[in-house]
Amino acid sequence: MKINLFDYHLPHELIAQKQIKPRDHSLLLLLDSSKQKITHKHFYDLPDYLTANDVLVVNESKVFPARLYGHKKTGGKVELLLIEQQARGYYLAMIGGRNIKIGDTIYFGKKLEAKIIDNIDGKIKQIKFNLANKKLENIIEAIGHTPLPPYIKTKDSKSIKKDYQTVYAKSSGSAAAPTAGLHFTKTILDKLAKKKIKVFKVTLHVGLGTFAPVEVEDISKHQIHHEWASISKRTANNLNKLKKQGKNIIAIGTTSARTLEAFSDKSGKLKAGSKWVDIYIYPGYKYKFVDDLITNFHLPKSSLLFMVSALAGREFILKAYKKAIKLKYRFFSFGDAMFIKNSSTKTKSK
């Protein structure tokens, strides 16, 4: 399948630069793929479209302030974007600056420094900090900046740092937010609880590979990135039981969906554990565990656009995107949401 089939034109002014307040006042496009029907609502309407037969799965990964600003011994400025922790004190990082080479040490104030150990790929290097574990985490939390995507030009601040985090974030490790979860508020979660709608948590630490451009013409040739994910035994057992009962599994975000699909065996049964996952979902893939998906709008020609197209159909997805653009929906990380209802045999309230 050719990558140009997943292209669309997005006016620059529709790229959201900040989160709408309150969070749940974002728009919600309901996409019923079984009926080929598109409906326009707000995210705070979501509980009205769910019943006790629905089960939500969210990603509780927490964004850490992965962007660091330092300098070399010569005084030259250096910018680091931490991508992935490999071992205690060891990270992969994208590094910006002049004449960066193996052996260079980068200084961040008086207590923290990092040495460049190896070249990995282009600007991606392996680095080793002089600290590890909690001491390193505490300093990064204190001096790090929010790793906003390059299409968001808003300056980092305490407000942005809070906005770029889900209300249920717990396990630190993501270099980008699981953005579908940004729409949830305590009010929404309370309404779901009153309707006896179960919410389960999994973890997938989002890497910057999520935003990596697809540079092949045939999308089946694309090499997907890997990310660390985990599902507890209790969560896996409960979800397997509910799935067997015929409950409708709704993944909140592509990260939750990738986790569920990566931990499902051929029969569609979840297996608990923690591992690196590199599942690549594009049209032709048959979802094993996920029925429906709540997600944001994704970049043209991106692996995430492939993924949602695999669930709802490429033509229907692009039709929905075209309508969203016409109605001036807000796109990408701080943008509006889409609820892809793909479970034709299961009933929801109107």
ZAMARGU-4260 file (C-alpha; in steps of 0.2 Angstrom, whole numbers, plus 5000, padded with zeros to 4 digits):
<rodrens>
0) 5000/5000/5000 | 5007/5017/4995 | 5010/5030/5008 | 5002/5044/4997 | 4985/5036/5000
5) 4987/5042/5018 | 4990/5060/5014 | 4979/5075/5017 | 4981/5094/5018 | 4979/5102/5035
10) 4979/5121/5036 | 4993/5126/5048 | 4981/5136/5059 | 4972/5120/5064 | 4987/5113/5073
15) 4982/5116/5092 | 4996/5125/5101 | 4988/5124/5119 | 4975/5113/5128 | 4957/5119/5128
20) 4951/5123/5146 | 4942/5113/5153 | 4950/5098/5145 | 4934/5089/5142 | 4927/5104/5132
25) 4937/5098/5117 | 4927/5092/5102 | 4923/5073/5099 | 4920/5066/5082 | 4910/5050/5084
30) 4915/5038/5069 | 4903/5023/5068 | 4912/5012/5055 | 4899/4999/5054 | 4885/5012/5049
35) 4897/5023/5040 | 4890/5037/5051 | 4899/5053/5057 | 4892/5063/5072 | 4900/5079/5080
40) 4899/5081/5099 | 4910/5087/5114 | 4921/5076/5124 | 4910/5079/5140 | 4896/5070/5130
45) 4907/5054/5130 | 4898/5045/5146 | 4881/5047/5136 | 4888/5035/5123 | 4894/5022/5135
50) 4886/5009/5145 | 4891/4996/5158 | 4895/4984/5144 | 4910/4995/5139 | 4927/4993/5147
55) 4940/5007/5145 | 4959/5004/5145 | 4970/5019/5148 | 4989/5022/5148 | 4995/5028/5164
60) 5013/5032/5158 | 5019/5049/5164 | 5028/5061/5154 | 5045/5066/5161 | 5054/5083/5157
65) 5065/5075/5144 | 5072/5091/5136 | 5088/5097/5144 | 5099/5112/5141 | 5117/5111/5145
70) 5134/5116/5138 | 5151/5109/5134 | 5167/5113/5143 | 5171/5126/5129 | 5154/5135/5133
75) 5145/5129/5117 | 5127/5126/5120 | 5119/5109/5119 | 5102/5103/5119 | 5097/5085/5124
80) 5081/5076/5121 | 5081/5060/5131 | 5072/5046/5121 | 5075/5030/5131 | 5083/5024/5146
85) 5094/5009/5143 | 5101/5005/5160 | 5105/5014/5176 | 5112/5031/5171 | 5112/5026/5152
90) 5101/5035/5140 | 5098/5037/5121 | 5096/5055/5117 | 5094/5067/5102 | 5108/5080/5104
95) 5108/5097/5096 | 5124/5107/5095 | 5140/5111/5086 | 5154/5098/5084 | 5147/5085/5096
100) 5157/5070/5096 | 5160/5054/5106 | 5169/5058/5122 | 5162/5075/5125 | 5155/5079/5142
105) 5140/5090/5143 | 5137/5100/5159 | 5120/5104/5167 | 5124/5115/5182 | 5136/5110/5196
110) 5129/5093/5200 | 5124/5084/5183 | 5134/5080/5168 | 5133/5067/5154 | 5146/5059/5143
115) 5143/5055/5125 | 5147/5036/5124 | 5142/5031/5106 | 5134/5036/5090 | 5118/5027/5086
120) 5110/5035/5071 | 5112/5053/5065 | 5109/5065/5080 | 5104/5050/5092 | 5118/5046/5104
125) 5121/5035/5119 | 5125/5045/5134 | 5130/5041/5152 | 5125/5052/5167 | 5136/5054/5182
130) 5121/5050/5193 | 5108/5037/5192 | 5091/5031/5199 | 5082/5043/5211 | 5096/5056/5212
135) 5096/5057/5193 | 5077/5057/5192 | 5075/5071/5205 | 5088/5083/5195 | 5079/5079/5179
140) 5062/5084/5186 | 5070/5100/5193 | 5079/5106/5178 | 5071/5097/5163 | 5058/5105/5151
145) 5042/5098/5144 | 5046/5088/5128 | 5033/5096/5117 | 5032/5090/5099 | 5040/5102/5086
150) 5024/5107/5079 | 5019/5115/5095 | 5027/5132/5097 | 5021/5137/5114 | 5034/5140/5127
155) 5037/5128/5141 | 5029/5133/5158 | 5022/5126/5174 | 5005/5127/5165 | 5011/5118/5150
160) 5020/5105/5160 | 5003/5101/5169 | 4993/5102/5153 | 5004/5089/5144 | 5000/5076/5157
165) 4985/5065/5159 | 4975/5067/5176 | 4979/5048/5179 | 4997/5048/5175 | 5008/5038/5187
170) 5022/5029/5180 | 5036/5041/5173 | 5045/5036/5157 | 5036/5044/5142 | 5045/5056/5131
175) 5028/5062/5123 | 5011/5062/5131 | 4998/5048/5127 | 4987/5062/5120 | 4970/5054/5119
180) 4970/5053/5138 | 4973/5072/5140 | 4954/5075/5137 | 4949/5066/5153 | 4944/5075/5169
185) 4940/5069/5186 | 4922/5074/5182 | 4922/5062/5167 | 4930/5048/5177 | 4917/5051/5191
190) 4903/5050/5178 | 4910/5034/5171 | 4911/5026/5188 | 4893/5030/5192 | 4888/5021/5176
195) 4898/5006/5182 | 4910/5008/5167 | 4926/5000/5172 | 4943/5008/5168 | 4959/4998/5168
200) 4977/5004/5167 | 4991/4998/5157 | 5008/5006/5154 | 5017/5011/5138 | 5031/5023/5139
205) 5029/5033/5123 | 5045/5036/5113 | 5049/5049/5100 | 5048/5036/5087 | 5029/5039/5088
210) 5032/5055/5078 | 5046/5048/5066 | 5042/5051/5048 | 5038/5036/5037 | 5051/5037/5023
215) 5046/5023/5012 | 5034/5023/4998 | 5027/5005/5002 | 5021/5007/5020 | 5023/4988/5023
220) 5042/4991/5022 | 5042/5004/5037 | 5053/4999/5052 | 5042/5003/5067 | 5050/5009/5083
225) 5050/5000/5100 | 5043/5005/5117 | 5043/4998/5134 | 5026/4992/5140 | 5018/4982/5154
230) 5002/4974/5159 | 4999/4968/5177 | 4993/4950/5180 | 4978/4956/5189 | 4973/4968/5174
235) 4976/4955/5161 | 4966/4942/5170 | 4951/4954/5173 | 4952/4960/5155 | 4952/4942/5148
240) 4937/4938/5159 | 4927/4953/5153 | 4932/4950/5135 | 4926/4932/5136 | 4909/4939/5143
245) 4907/4949/5128 | 4911/4966/5135 | 4917/4980/5123 | 4935/4984/5125 | 4939/5003/5121
250) 4957/5008/5120 | 4960/5026/5125 | 4974/5031/5113 | 4985/5022/5101 | 4997/5018/5115
255) 4984/5008/5125 | 4979/4999/5109 | 4997/4994/5104 | 4999/4988/5122 | 4984/4977/5121
260) 4987/4970/5104 | 5006/4967/5108 | 5001/4957/5124 | 4988/4947/5115 | 4991/4930/5109
265) 4985/4922/5092 | 4968/4918/5101 | 4966/4936/5107 | 4970/4932/5125 | 4981/4944/5135
270) 4997/4938/5144 | 5003/4949/5158 | 5021/4955/5159 | 5033/4969/5154 | 5043/4969/5138
275) 5049/4980/5123 | 5035/4980/5110 | 5037/4985/5092 | 5020/4980/5085 | 5016/4988/5068
280) 4998/4990/5064 | 4992/4996/5046 | 4978/4991/5035 | 4976/4973/5033 | 4979/4970/5052
285) 4965/4962/5061 | 4963/4968/5079 | 4963/4954/5092 | 4958/4962/5108 | 4953/4980/5105
290) 4935/4983/5099 | 4934/5002/5099 | 4947/5017/5100 | 4947/5035/5107 | 4961/5044/5099
295) 4967/5061/5093 | 4969/5067/5075 | 4986/5061/5067 | 4999/5068/5056 | 4998/5064/5037
300) 5007/5049/5031 | 5011/5044/5049 | 5011/5026/5056 | 4997/5032/5068 | 4986/5036/5054
305) 4989/5019/5047 | 4984/5011/5063 | 4967/5020/5065 | 4964/5016/5046 | 4967/4998/5050
310) 4952/4999/5062 | 4940/5010/5053 | 4945/5009/5035 | 4957/5021/5026 | 4943/5030/5015
315) 4931/5032/5030 | 4945/5039/5041 | 4950/5052/5028 | 4932/5056/5025 | 4931/5060/5043
320) 4947/5070/5043 | 4940/5080/5028 | 4924/5085/5038 | 4934/5089/5054 | 4945/5101/5044
325) 4930/5109/5036 | 4922/5111/5054 | 4939/5118/5060 | 4943/5104/5073 | 4959/5106/5082
330) 4973/5093/5077 | 4987/5083/5085 | 4993/5083/5103 | 4983/5097/5111 | 4969/5095/5098
335) 4952/5087/5098 | 4947/5068/5099 | 4939/5055/5088 | 4929/5040/5095 | 4930/5026/5082
340) 4916/5014/5086 | 4920/4998/5076 | 4910/4985/5086 | 4895/4983/5075 | 4887/4968/5085
345) 4887/4978/5102 | 4874/4991/5107 | 4878/5008/5114 | 4866/5021/5121 | 4862/5036/5110
</rodrens>
